[in-house]
Amino acid sequence: MSRLAAYVLCLVLCTATAHAQAPAPLKVGYIPVGDCLQYFVAEAEGYFAAEGLAATGMPMKGGAVIAPAVEGGELAVGWSNAVSIILAHARGFDFAFLAPGAEGVAGTNDVHALLVPAASPVKAVKDLAGKTVAINTLGNINEAAMRALAAQAGLAPDTIRLVEVPFPDMAAALAKGAADAALSLEPFVTDAVSRGAARVLDPSPHAAFGSPYLIGGWFAKKGWIAAHPREAAAFARAVAKAAAFIAANPQKARDVLAARTKLSPELAAKIALPRFPETLAPQALQGVIDVCARFGLLPQPFPAADILAAPAP
């Protein structure tokens, strides 16, 4: 082989190798809250790049915006609360969780709380009969939780009026009397309580789902996962690495959270965080599915495995 031919062959092989190793672009929708800490850590620690992904994060207001973007192909992966994906499955969408997200654990990782104004006469959930409770979105995990709480208190679910109020606006709704209680989320729980604007009526409002239970996680279309096995597996590995980092470096993880969500370091240090598992656990999702079916959000329960699509490593 001539030197010229050898040079051309080398150039072709090197170019092909470079293309083969080029990072795969991946658009990911997330919410700038503690539940999405895995994404922030994976980005900060370079886990996406190490797995061959050029991840682009898209901060969004919530699952109501993220899910249509995933369905339409504008995003490959998104974060959603568990109930939204459960209900989407019942409506025929092919969404599935491809990586573990945030889990709630009673007593240690309660990121939600049912709040009332500090001076409220309400002492127990049963006292909310005929009153108004703010939740962030109807038809999601917090409506299911309130229905379960009402039943446990001996109330018919429609005895409590649920209204939609964004999490950041819940403390103001309580102060103005627009809501008698609010099922809120960190950091708004700690902020409102520490300022004396509210007190906790129930510290574990999602207990009916079991412990642990899947608050939410990273999902994609099953069709996309099947068509992009390398990217799906790489994303799952990066998220698992982030979960391990959070468990081993809680203070560093909170520093990342403060930087990415504009929380003050003081507030980021005090808020409760969910547990971030490294693997998807069907039992952590099954309790949520069963509660949704029990209280009418879902026609009937189905196996959690139907919406778990962990890609091959």
N, C-alpha and C positions, 0 to 999 in steps of 0.2 A: 504494500500500500504506500502510495506517495505521501510525502509530508503534507501536501495540500489536502489530500483526501482524509488523512488522519486528523488534521486540524478541523476540517468541516464536520467529521463524525463526532469529535470531542465537543465542538460547539453545539451540535444538535442535541447530544446527550445531556450536556450541562443545562441547556435551555429547557429541555423536557423535565429534568430533575427540579429546576427552579420553579417551573409551573406546577409540578406535582406537590411541591412543598409550600406553595403560596397559601397564606392564611385564607380560610373560607369565610366570606362575609356572612354575618348573622345579625339580623335586627331583632332586638329584644324589648318588649314593652314591660315597664315596671312602674310601681307606685313609690314615690319618695317617702316611704315609711319604714319602720323597723322590720316589718315582715319580709321585706326584700333585701335584708342585709347580706344574704349570700351573694347577690349580684354585685353589690358594692365591694365586698371583700374580694371576690374573684377577679374583678377588674383591677382593684388596687394592688393585689398581690401578683398579677400577671398570669393567673391560671388560665384565662381564655387563650391568651397568646401561646402559652406553653402547650395547650391542647390543639393548636393549629387553627384557632378561630380569630377572626377580626370582628369581635362583637361590638355592635353599636347599640347603646342603650337609649331608649326613648321614654322619658318620664311622662306619665299619663295620669289622668285623674282617678281612674279605677277600671274595674273589669267591664263596666258598661261600654267603655271606649276601647279597651284592649281586645275583647273578644271579637268584635266586628273586624278589627284590623288583622287579627290572626286568620279569621275566616276568609277575608278578602285577599290575603297574601301580602299585605303591607308589612306585617311582622311574621317572623318565623316562629317565635316563641313569646309567650306572655305570662304574666303572673295573674292569678285569679283566686278569689276565695273558693273554697270547695263547693259550696252550694250552687254557685253560678254554673260551674262545670257539670254538676249533677243534673241540674234542670235543663241545661243545654243538651245533655245526652238524651234525656227523656223526650226532647223535641226533635231528635234526629240528627243533631250535629255530631261530627266525629272527633270531637275534642277528647284528649286524654292527657293525664299528667305524665310527663316524661322524666321529671326529676323531683326529688323531695323538696318540700317547701318549709313552711312554718307549722309547728305543732303546739297546741296548748296543753299544758300539764297543770292540773288543779293544785294550787298551793305553792307552786314554784315558778310556773311560766304562764300566769294569767295576764294576758295583754289587753283583755277587755274587762270592763266593769260596768255595772248598772249604777248610775249616779242619780242623785236627787239634790236639789238646792240644800245648802248647809242648814237652813232654818226650816226645811220642809217638815210637815207633820207626818209624812209617810214613813212608817217604820218597817214595813215588810212588803213583799210583792203583792200580797192580798189587798193591801191598801190602795193599789193602783187601779182597782175596779172603777170604771167610768172616767178614768184619767187618760192623759195623752203622754205617750212615750216616743221620744225621737230615736230613730235608727237611721243609718246612713243611706240605705237603699231597701226598698220593699222587694220581696222575693229573693232575699239572699240569706246568708248564714245568720244574720242578726234577727231577721223575722222568725226564722225557725227557732232560734234560742228564746225569743220572747214568747212564742206559742208554747214552748215546753215549760218555761217558767210559770206562765199563767196556769197551765194544767196542774203543775205541781202545787200551786197555791190554791187549787180548787176553783179556779175561775174559767169560764168559757173563753176561748181565745179572742173572740170579738168583743169581750168586755173591756179590753184595753185598746185604745185607739192608737194606731201606729202612724207616725208621720215621718216623711223623709227630711233629714237635716244633715248636711255635710259634717263630718267629724269636727273640723275646725270651728264650726259655728254652734256646736251643741252647748257649750258653756254660756254663750250669750242667749240662746233660746231658753235655758233654765233661768237665767237672771231676769229675762223679760216676761217670764210666765207663759211663753209660747209652748212650753213642754213641762210636764210635771216630773219627768224622769228622762234619762238619756242612756242608751247603751253605747258607751264610748270606747275608744281605743287609745292605747299609748301613742304619743306622749301626752295626749290631751287629758287622760285620766289623772296622771301625776301632776300635771300643770294646774288643773282645776282644783284638785284637792289641796295641793300645797299652798295655793293662793287663798284658800278658805271659801272658794266660790261654790264648792260642792262637797258632798260626802258620799261614801260608797254604801249603797244599799245591798248589793250582792257582788262579792269579789270574784265569783266564778260563774257568771251567767250562762256559760256554755257547758256546764257540767253534765247536762243530759246527753251530750254526744259521747261521753266516756272520757277516759284519761289514759294515754294521750289521745287527742283527736286532731285531725288535719284541718288547720285553719285555712290553708290555701297552698298553692304551689305553682310550679312552672309547667305550663301546658303547651301543647301544639296540636295540629290536626294529625290524626293517625296517618292520613295519606302523606303528609309532609315527612313524618318520621320514617315511613317505609321508603320514601323516595330519597331521603337524605340520612341514611344510617350513620355515616361518619360524623356529620355535624351534630346529630342528635346525641350520639354516644359521647362525643367530645364535650358537649354542653353539660351532660349529666356528670361526667367526671370532674369538670371544673367546679360545678356546684357542690359536689361531694367534698372536694378539697376545701372549699370555702367553709362548709359546715364543720369540718375537722379543725380548721383554723380558729373559727369562732369559739369552739369548745375549749381549745387549748390556750387561746389568747383573748379572754373576755374583755380586758381593758383596751387592748389594741383594736378589737372589733368595735367597741363603743366609740373609740376615737374616729374610726372610719365612718361610723353612722353619723356622728356629729358633723363631720366634714361634708358628707353627701346629702344630708337632709336639712342643713342649716340650724340644727338644734344647738343650743348652748351646751358646752361640755358638761356643765353642772347638771342640766336636765337629762342629757344623754346618759350620765352616770347613774341617775336615780330610777329611770323608767324600767318597768319589767319588759323583758324580751321573750319571744317565743323560744321553744327548743327547735334547733335546726338539725334534723336527722340526716344521716348519710345515705339512707336507703328508703325506698317507698314501702310503707307498711300497710297492707290492705285493711288490717283491723282498725287502724287509725282513721280510715275513711268510711268503713262500713257503718259505724255508729252514726255518722252524720247522715248517710243515706237513709238509714232506718228512721231517724227522727223526722227527716223531711217527709217520708211516706206516712208516718204516724200522724202528723199534723196537717196533712192535706196539701203540702207544697209539691208533692210528687204522687203520681197515680198509684205506684206500687214500688216496693224496693227492688233492687237488682244487685248482683255481686259487684263488689268494689273493683274486682279485676277487670270489669268491662271498661273502666276509664283509667286504668293504670297501664301505661305502655312503656315501661322502662326499656330503653334500647340496649342491645347487646354490648358488653364492654369492648 
